[in-house]
Amino acid sequence: MCRVLIISLFICLVPGLSKENGPLEQFQGRIVGGEDADIEDFSYQLSLEINGNHSCGASIIGEEWALTAAHCVEGVKANQLTIRAGTSVKGKGGTLHKISELVRHPKYHYITTDNDIAVLKVSPPFEFNEKVQPVRLRKKEPKAGTRGVVTGWGAKVSGGPLQSQLQFVTVPIVDREECNKNYGEYGGITRNMICAFGEGQDACKGDSGSPLVIKGELAGIVSWGMGCNVREHPGVYSNIATLREFITSNTGIK
């Protein structure tokens, strides 16, 4: 269920696969170029598990609500999902929460990957502490060059073993028009997407659904991309600024 991501924030897709010809392939991923992170510094980070196994990243946005990518929960029932909160170690520690409600964006398209966002209602609610805290939703789309932080679980070096320790990387936002130049054959970059890329920091095979945070605000959700550590194909994220209405209408969170 996880898309390939480059911690520079690129998502590796199968060569020749077009969004117009079929859905983007999804991979269990690894973050390249990341550094070890403590959950206390990224207390909004969640692990989304399917049948007890880590599958995607997610973010806390309220006492009862989490946010992830729609493709992470495509074809999955709520009773197959659990959320793990408050831990830096994948699959261990923290608190487990069942999903009582799952809402994908009604206009999510599995081929174009537009509107790639879903909200999850958790039970029991999160108990906020130094390891479990919500992240604010960004109201304005970030400008090109603005630096954001992406977190998730994965390998530190390309080809290395998967890491159980939470990782983080810093990446700058890429101008949408510039990003779109090389993504035309894949359906293009819509207003509901933002791009980011950092030289030498690729989330080549990383967690879909993971947060891109700028100055304490959730600006994006890891969604899709093409290639690993390829400047011409930055990582693509769901744009929180344009998708806030969906979030608010389903959760009441602004």
N, C-alpha and C positions, 0 to 999 in steps of 0.2 A: 504494500500500500504506500510505501514511501518513494518519492521521486528522487532522482539522482540530483545531487546538488554539489556545487563546488565551493569550498569555503571561500572562495573569493566570491562565491556564490554562483556557481554554475551548476547546472544539473545535466548530467550526462545522459544522453538519449541514444537509442540505437541508430547507427548511421543510416541515413537515407529515409528515416521515418519522418513523415510529414503530418502535421496536425490536420491537413486537409484530407489526407489519405486514411487516417485512422488515429485513434487515441494515442497520446504519448505513452511510451512504456514507463512503468514505475519500478524503481529499484530500492532495495535496502541499501543505505548509503554509508559513506564515511566522510568525515570532515578532514580536509587536508590543510595544514598550515595553522591549525588552531592551537590555543593554549589551554592548559587546565583551568577550570573555573570552579568556584565554590557556589553552592546554591544560595547562600546568603547574599551574594552579589547579584544574582539573577533569580530572585525568589518567585518570579512569575512563570518560570519555566516548568513545563509538565512533560511527562512521558505518556503518550497514548498507547495503550496496549490492546491487542486483539487476541482474544482467547489466551490471555496471560503473557503474551510476548510483546516486547516493545516494537511498535510499528511506525509511529510518527511523533513529531513534537507537537506541542500545544501551549497555550498561554492562559493564565488566570486573568479574567476580566471582572469578576465579581464573586460574591460568596457562594453562589450556586452555578456560576457560568464559566465555561472554558471556550476557547476559540482555536480552530484548526483549519486545515485546507479541506475543501469538499472532497477532493479526490482521495483523501486519506480514509474517508468513511463511505466511499462509493461501494454499493453492494454488500454493506455490512449492517447488521441489526444492532440496536442499542444494547441488547443483552449480551453481545459478544465483546463489548468494549469496557475497559476500565481506565481510569486516570490515576497516575501515580504522581503525588505532589511532595515537595519538601525534601528532595534528595538529589545529591550530585552524582550518584551511582546508578547507572541504568539497571533496572530490574531488581533493585534492592533498597530497603529502607523506606522512609517516608510514610505517607498514608495512601490507602487505596480508596477510590470512589467509583461507584457504579454510575452508569449513565441512565437517567430516567427519561430523557428527551433528547432527540437528535434532529436538528433542522439544517438541511443543506440549502444554500441559496436557490430559490426557485428557477433562476435563469442560469445556473451553472451548466456549462456545456463541456462534456468530457472530451470533445475533439479540440475545440479552440482553447479550452481551459479558462475561459472567461468566467468571472464571478466565482473564483475558486475559494470558497469560504463556507464554513459550517460552524454552528454554535452547539454546544453540548451542555445540558443541565446535569449537574452532578448530585449524587446522594451517597453519603451525607454531605452537607455543605462543607466548604473549606473552613478550617479554623486558622485565622491569620496569626502569624508569628514571624520571627526573624527569617524563617525559611519558606514561608508561604505568604505571598502578597500579590495583590492584583496590579496590573499595569494599566496606565491610562491610555485611552484611545486618541490617536493623533487626529486633529481636525483638518489640518492643511497638508497637502502633498509636499514632501520635501523637495527642495531645489537640488539641481545637479551639483555634485561636489560635496554635499552634506554627508557626513560620516555617520554610519550606524553600526550597531553591534548585533551579530547573529550568534545564537547559541544552539547547541545540540550535542548529540553523542556521536563520536566517530574516531577515525584514525588520525594521528598527528602528521603522518607523512604518506605520500602517495604509495600505494602498494603495501602499506604496513597493516598490522593487525587492528581490528576494530577496538576502540577504546571504551571502557566502561565508565570512565570519568567524564563529566560534563566538559565541553569545550566551548571556546568563544573566539570570534574573529571580528575585526573591524573592517568595514568596506564602505567606499563612497558610492553615492547615488549617481547613476548614469542618466544623461539627458534622454528623454523618451524618444525623441525624433532620431537621435543617433543610434539608440538601441534598436529601433524599429527597422533600420536600414538592412540589417542582416537577418531579420526574422520574418520577412514577407512571406516566404514559402511555408512558414509554420503558422500562418494565420495572423501574424502581426501582433503588435503590442497595443492593447486597448487602454482606454482611460482607467480601467479597473486594475491595471498592472503598473508596477514600477520596476526599474532595473537597478542592479548594483553589481560592482566588480572591483576586486582588489588584487593588484599584481602580486602573484606568488601566494595568495591566500584563497584557495579554491575549496569549496565544499563539494568536491567531486564525489558524488555519492554521499549525501548527507540527509538529514531528516527533513522530509516534507512537513509542512504544518508548523515548523519552528518559527519563532519570532525574530523580526528585524526591528530593533528598538533604537530610537533617536532621542537623546536627552530625556530619558525616562518615559517616552511615549511609544506605543506600538504603532509603527508606520507600515509594516508589511508582514506577510506570511509567506514562507518559502513555498513556491508553487511549481515552476518548471524551468526548462532551459535546454540548451543543446551544446554538447561538448564539455570537456574538462579543462579548466585553466586556459580558455580561449578568449582573448580580448574581444574578438568580434561578436561573441555570444555571451553577454553578461547573464547572470542569474536573474530570473524573473520572479517577482513577488506579487501577491494580491495586495491591492492598494487600499489600506484601511480608510483613508480620507474619503474615497468615493463609495465605500461599502458600509459606512457607519449607519445609514438609514436601515439597512437589513439587520444589523446588530441591535440597534435600539428598538426596532419594532418587535423583535423576538425576545429581548431580554430586559428592556427598559433601561439599559445602561447607555449613558451618553458620553 
